[in-house]
Amino acid sequence: MDELEYGKYIVLLDEKGKKWLIKLSEGGIFHTHKGRIYHEEILKAGYGGEISSDKGYHFYVLKPTIYDYIIKTPRPTQIVYPKDIGYLILKLGIHPGTRILEVGMGSGAFTSAILTILNGEGHIDAYERREDIMWSTIKYLNRIGVDTKILNIHKTDFLEASPPKNYYDIAIVDIDEPWKALDRVYLALKNSGRVGFIVPTYNQLDKLAEYIGKRFTDIEAIEISYRELQFKKGRIRPRFRMIGFTTVVVTAAKIKGGEYI
């Protein structure tokens, strides 16, 4: 039984839909402009329960999803948004048992999502050259409690690495100069293996486009926008704020006999 206890994270949801991600601690108090909320009261309410602050505002206690952790956890780098992560998971065909090559760990958002999907079945080799990002990602993964036993982190520059050949089903590339990784990614993937590139600028995209067609097919570059609706009877309309451009997502499949740079 998944019971709420001290040391676990919860999401507090107020009457207007605002969320806070909180780690419960014995004797803890959550302070907000809507008053104080005692962690002890949250624990008593349990998942799905309703509580009130000392100013009389009402909140619901919810169990966090991986979406909440990705959006609400501070990181040293720009996150990959759930809108892009979800598309990549489906487009690349990530499922339990998949062997995945991750080139650049970034914020750790994508790593946490695919670990959740794999659920202990499969394998991830992640390459990260920056030690500060590597440790930030490890700390984040430990904090949210995902199973990391299938994750093998290499603290090294992928451009100097020698990954196994024809081994991976899927590769994810999130580095400043992704075109420089194409040779190694191509060799590491199985035939017809899928690759996804996270490319935040059009200059990078133009450079990648120059080389990717020499050894990959089914190439697609898209950007995804996200806009929530105001969901109230008689007043349903798009909200004024939205998450627009965050990155371009490029996907492709390996072909036999590809050329090298």
WORASUL-V344215 format. One line per field, one symbol per residue. phi: phi as a letter, one per 30 degrees, with the letter a starting at -180 (. if undefined). psi: psi as a letter, one per 20 degrees, with the letter a starting at -180 (. if undefined). A space follows every 10 residues. Layout:
phi: ???
psi: ???
//
This chain:
phi: .dcdadjccb ccccdcjdcb cbcdbdidbc cbdcjcbded dddddieidc bbddcjdcbc cbddcdeddd dccdbdbddd dedddddded ddidaejdcb cccjchdidd edddddddhi ckabcccbdc dddedddddd ddddiddcdc ccccdadedc cbddchccdb bbcbbdbddd cdeddedddd eidcbbccbd bddddddddd cdddbbbhdb bbbbcbbdcd cbeibdaddd caccdbaccc babdcdiddc d
psi: pnqprqiqqr pppaijjpqp ppppqpjqpp prijrqpphh hgghhrpirp rqrijjqqqq oqpqrhgggg hipqqirpqp qhhhggghgg hikprpiqpp poooiciigg ghghhgghli obqpoppphp hggghggggg hhgikqojhj poponqphij rmqqqlhqhq qpomrhmhhi igghgghhqq pjqqqppooi qhghgggghh hhiijqalpp prqpqppqqp mppikprqqh qrocphrppp qrqpqqkqrq .
//
